[in-house]
Each structure stands twice: as C-alpha cells, then as structure tokens.
Amino acid sequence: MIDSILDYLSNSSAIAILVLVLLSIYLVTVFWIFIYRLLSLNSFIVNEKKSLESLTSRNTTVNPLSSLYKCSNGSTSKHILKACEISIIKDASFGISWLSIISSTAPFVGLFGTVVGILESFAKFSSHSKVGFSIIAPAISEALVATAAGIFVAIFAYTFHQILVRKVYELNTYIKAQAEILIAKG
C-alpha cells in the first residue's frame, strides 16, 4: 500500500502533487473546523438548553452560563436581546462558511489535477506512433486520482457543514425562546 502511494507520487508531476497537497490541507482544515465548532456549539447548546429549562420552570431565572444572559447583562429590553441573538449566532457560526467553500472548490481542484494529468499523459504519448489502451488506461486512471481526492474532501466538507448549520439552528432556537420569555416577563 505505502509502496504504491510512493510509486504514484514519484511518477506524478509537480502540479499533481501540488493538487494533492492542497486537497490534503483542505481535508485537515475541514476536520479541524468541524471538531472545534462541534465541541463549542455543543457547549453553547447545553448551556442555552439549561437556561431555557430554568426559565420555564418555577425558578424563572436565567442560567448565568447562558450566552444570552452574559451578552444582555440581565436586560430584558427587546432591542438588546435581539442584538445579543444576532451577535451570539454570528460568533457561533464563525468558520462554518469555510466548509461550504471547501465543499464547492475541492472537486474543481481535483478536476484541475486530472485535466493536467491527462494532458501530460497525451504529451508523453505523442512521440509514440501507436499507443494501445493498455498504455493509456493506467495513465488516465492515475490522473483520475486527483478528482477522486477532490470529491472525497468535498463529501466530508459538505456533510460537516450541514451538521454544523443544524447545530447553529438548534442554538438559535434556544436563544430565541429565551429572549421571547424574557421579553414577555420583563
């Protein structure tokens, strides 16, 4: 396995290697953003859920760990709570757009590597008078590795983006519910 990877890289052009390095950087970035954002969003959600439960119980007080409480400093003003909602969601969704960008561009980066690989293969074959399928097929399949890598990265980026967008929506729901209760009680 490792020998075949090293063999592939030793026979690849500089552009193909550059494309694979860029896609590797994309993949690491995707996982880093996802893990970091997922952990922080889960923490936000737990605190906001507890705060909402506290508001709807007999206690009727906001959890001091609530982001809404920290931002509004206990104010029940509709305008302040709305501004805090916007600020919290903006902070909670920071970096998530990068997942969307990567999921959109990774296949094109991979396709670029494939096109360059195919062009290089045809350039090599131009000096031969007869080239059979048994010579062309391996060259084309090696070039398609870049497209496969781009799609592989895009699948993770898109999936993680959707998961995090859903988490932000869940957080937003808890914050809006708290704000509505605080405005009604205030």
C-alpha angles and dihedrals in degrees: 000000000000090000091055091049092050090046090051092050093046090054095044126099123245091256093052090050090047090051092050092047091051091049090049090053088049091052094050090047092050093053093043093051092044097050094043095046094042093054094046093044092049089052091049091048094051092051094046092046091052090048092050091048089050091051093050094047127075089271091072093188129120118248107251089223090061115116089217091055093047093049097045095040088224095307119147095197111135092223095049093047091049091050089049091050090054093046094048094049091046090053093043093052096047111134096011093106088064089067089055092048092049093046089053099044104035095077090050092050088051092047090051089055090049094050091049090047092051092047090051090049092052090048089055091048095049092081092056120085094209126025121180132205090256089065099039097046097062091047092050093046090052089051091051091061089082092055091048090050091050092051091046091055092044092054092057093042094050094044093048091046091055093047092051094045088055090050091051089050090051091050091048090053092055092046094048091048091051092048092051091050092047092049091049092049095040 
